[in-house]
Amino acid sequence: MKSLLRSTVLLAVATGIAASPVQAGAATTHQPATDGAQSVLAERLQPVREGARTEALEFFWYDCGHSQQLEQPLQAWAEKHRADVDLRRVPAIWPGSREEGVQRGHARLYYTLERLSLVERLQAGAFRAIHTNDQDLTTESAAVDWAVRQGVDAGTFRDAYRSEQVRRNVDEAAAMFVRYRINELPTVVVQGDARTTPTQAGGVDAMPAVMDRLVADDQQRQQEQSRH
């Protein structure tokens, strides 16, 4: 299923998970956007990486149409904020869902690209392979074959794919999905405590402007704190 609805009906994807963190008390995002509803504070402040300037986390899924739609604007946004924002992508994994195996396969592909410093070069191509070419990149053999067609050495890619670091990253992504109580994709969380989604922003195209505001708000807070 490649419908854009996958990005906004996550609870349907997670059918069968009883009393999951996503279902129990998560912030509602399925509302028409208004001037005051383009972003919401997370339910609790999440830790950010030590030394980060302003940290922005993008929760995405390769099989999500809205995540694909955000990819090009996100790359442009990250380039504009290269000097003041630390962007981290986190592949979405719904622990216990029917799709968890697919999601873990996609997460393993992403973290392999990250380990090899190939995200900027190949992220859009991965979305295109899955959505336009209907390729299944959830297994090692399929991922290696695809990477080789992109000019990546098979042995290098395979070693990274099988690495303990990539395995740990995948497990951490699943834990972060629960910890951040994600219920819509893509979701961008700025500095651990504010977020925006297509529903909150009024569409994927509106998300970068909201992200700009969230970064500016965080930087203003940092400046005010430095004065005291």
VMD Tcl script that draws the C-alpha trace (Angstrom):
set ca {
  {0.00 0.00 0.00}
  {1.57 3.28 -1.12}
  {-1.29 5.65 -0.27}
  {-0.47 8.98 1.34}
  {-3.02 8.04 3.97}
  {-0.38 5.82 5.56}
  {1.25 8.93 6.96}
  {-1.83 10.21 8.75}
  {-3.60 7.06 9.92}
  {-0.88 5.47 12.01}
  {-3.31 4.03 14.49}
  {-4.76 1.91 11.71}
  {-1.29 0.60 10.88}
  {-0.80 -0.24 14.53}
  {-4.05 -2.22 14.78}
  {-3.76 -5.05 17.25}
  {-1.37 -3.33 19.66}
  {-3.30 -3.20 22.91}
  {-2.78 -0.07 25.01}
  {0.35 0.92 23.14}
  {2.09 4.21 24.05}
  {0.86 5.61 20.72}
  {-2.75 4.82 21.55}
  {-2.68 5.70 25.21}
  {-2.70 9.45 25.76}
  {-0.69 10.54 22.72}
  {-1.12 14.13 21.60}
  {-3.88 14.32 19.01}
  {-2.67 15.60 15.66}
  {-5.61 14.74 13.41}
  {-7.09 18.24 13.52}
  {-7.39 21.06 10.99}
  {-4.44 23.40 11.38}
  {-5.04 26.85 12.83}
  {-2.69 29.69 13.64}
  {-2.25 28.26 17.12}
  {-2.03 24.59 16.14}
  {0.90 24.38 13.76}
  {3.08 22.80 16.40}
  {2.60 21.29 19.82}
  {4.84 20.69 22.80}
  {5.76 17.08 23.38}
  {4.22 15.59 26.50}
  {7.58 15.56 28.26}
  {10.92 17.08 27.44}
  {13.14 14.51 25.71}
  {16.93 14.55 26.02}
  {18.96 15.87 23.12}
  {22.46 14.93 22.08}
  {25.14 16.60 24.14}
  {26.76 19.44 22.22}
  {23.92 19.80 19.73}
  {23.15 23.33 18.62}
  {19.43 23.02 17.99}
  {18.49 19.40 17.41}
  {15.76 18.48 14.93}
  {14.58 14.87 14.72}
  {12.66 13.71 11.66}
  {10.68 10.52 12.16}
  {10.01 9.04 8.70}
  {9.26 5.80 6.88}
  {10.43 4.91 3.39}
  {6.96 3.47 2.67}
  {5.20 6.73 3.64}
  {4.16 9.05 0.83}
  {4.24 12.15 3.01}
  {7.75 11.28 4.18}
  {8.81 11.09 0.54}
  {7.09 14.40 -0.17}
  {9.02 16.10 2.65}
  {12.43 14.73 1.62}
  {13.44 17.37 -0.93}
  {12.20 20.35 1.15}
  {13.88 18.80 4.21}
  {17.22 18.58 2.45}
  {16.92 22.23 1.39}
  {15.91 23.20 4.93}
  {18.86 21.31 6.43}
  {21.26 23.03 4.03}
  {19.86 26.44 5.02}
  {20.33 25.57 8.70}
  {23.65 23.76 8.33}
  {25.32 26.26 10.69}
  {22.78 26.15 13.52}
  {20.77 22.90 13.42}
  {21.77 19.28 13.97}
  {19.30 17.23 11.87}
  {18.83 13.58 12.76}
  {16.57 11.24 10.82}
  {14.91 8.41 12.72}
  {13.22 5.62 10.73}
  {9.82 4.77 12.20}
  {9.30 1.34 13.77}
  {5.99 0.44 15.45}
  {7.01 -2.28 17.95}
  {4.55 -5.16 17.85}
  {2.74 -3.99 14.72}
  {2.05 -6.16 11.68}
  {4.47 -4.00 9.70}
  {7.36 -4.15 12.16}
  {9.43 -6.51 10.00}
  {9.15 -4.21 6.99}
  {9.92 -1.17 9.10}
  {13.00 -2.81 10.61}
  {14.21 -3.73 7.14}
  {13.81 -0.14 5.98}
  {15.49 1.13 9.16}
  {18.44 -1.18 8.55}
  {18.77 0.19 5.03}
  {18.72 3.77 6.33}
  {21.28 3.21 9.07}
  {23.56 1.43 6.60}
  {23.43 4.51 4.37}
  {24.08 6.70 7.41}
  {27.07 4.59 8.50}
  {28.56 4.94 5.01}
  {27.81 8.71 4.84}
  {25.50 8.12 1.86}
  {22.23 9.58 3.16}
  {22.45 12.90 1.31}
  {23.38 11.13 -1.91}
  {20.97 8.18 -1.83}
  {18.02 9.02 0.46}
  {15.84 10.36 -2.35}
  {16.80 7.37 -4.48}
  {15.68 4.96 -1.78}
  {12.26 6.64 -1.64}
  {12.06 6.53 -5.43}
  {12.98 2.85 -5.61}
  {10.23 1.94 -3.15}
  {7.46 4.26 -4.37}
  {8.08 4.60 -8.11}
  {9.76 1.29 -8.89}
  {7.87 -0.74 -6.29}
  {11.07 -2.37 -5.04}
  {11.22 -4.38 -1.83}
  {14.38 -3.19 -0.04}
  {13.66 -4.90 3.27}
  {16.14 -7.78 2.89}
  {19.92 -7.77 2.82}
  {20.17 -9.23 -0.69}
  {17.70 -6.72 -2.15}
  {19.35 -3.80 -0.37}
  {22.83 -4.85 -1.55}
  {21.63 -5.27 -5.15}
  {20.06 -1.82 -5.07}
  {23.15 -0.23 -3.52}
  {25.42 -1.78 -6.16}
  {23.24 -0.22 -8.86}
  {23.88 3.12 -7.15}
  {27.63 2.62 -7.45}
  {28.28 1.36 -3.91}
  {30.73 -1.48 -3.35}
  {28.82 -4.65 -2.41}
  {31.26 -5.79 0.27}
  {31.42 -2.40 1.92}
  {27.66 -2.10 1.99}
  {27.18 -5.65 3.27}
  {29.67 -5.17 6.11}
  {27.90 -2.03 7.25}
  {24.47 -3.65 6.91}
  {25.55 -6.53 9.17}
  {27.37 -4.35 11.69}
  {26.53 -4.32 15.38}
  {26.23 -0.52 15.27}
  {23.47 -0.68 12.65}
  {21.65 -3.35 14.67}
  {21.82 -1.16 17.78}
  {20.61 1.86 15.82}
  {17.56 -0.06 14.62}
  {16.65 -1.11 18.16}
  {17.11 2.46 19.39}
  {14.84 3.77 16.62}
  {12.05 1.48 17.83}
  {12.54 2.71 21.39}
  {12.52 6.35 20.29}
  {9.27 5.88 18.38}
  {7.61 4.82 21.62}
  {9.39 7.39 23.79}
  {8.37 10.30 21.57}
  {4.81 8.94 21.22}
  {4.77 9.39 17.45}
  {1.34 9.11 15.84}
  {1.84 10.75 12.44}
  {4.52 10.68 9.77}
  {6.57 12.55 9.07}
  {6.98 14.15 12.50}
  {9.74 16.67 13.17}
  {10.66 17.27 16.83}
  {12.79 20.33 17.62}
  {15.04 20.31 20.69}
  {13.08 17.51 22.32}
  {9.97 19.46 23.24}
  {8.15 20.87 20.20}
  {6.93 19.13 17.09}
  {5.14 19.57 13.81}
  {3.43 17.19 11.39}
  {1.52 17.54 8.09}
  {-1.76 17.76 10.00}
  {-0.52 20.38 12.46}
  {1.24 22.49 9.83}
  {-1.60 22.36 7.30}
  {0.27 20.15 4.84}
  {3.75 18.83 4.13}
  {4.68 21.94 2.15}
  {4.02 24.12 5.20}
  {6.25 22.13 7.55}
  {9.61 23.83 6.79}
  {8.22 27.26 7.71}
  {6.93 25.89 11.01}
  {10.30 24.23 11.61}
  {11.96 27.62 11.02}
  {9.79 29.12 13.74}
  {10.49 26.30 16.19}
  {14.24 26.70 15.66}
  {13.99 30.48 16.11}
  {11.99 29.97 19.31}
  {14.64 27.60 20.66}
  {17.47 29.94 19.79}
  {15.67 32.82 21.48}
  {15.28 30.69 24.63}
  {18.98 29.87 24.56}
  {19.87 33.56 24.26}
  {17.60 34.49 27.15}
  {19.11 31.75 29.32}
  {22.64 32.90 28.51}
  {21.82 36.37 29.87}
  {20.96 34.98 33.32}
}
mol new
graphics top color blue
foreach p $ca { graphics top sphere $p radius 0.5 }
foreach p [lrange $ca 0 end-1] q [lrange $ca 1 end] { graphics top cylinder $p $q radius 0.2 }
display resetview
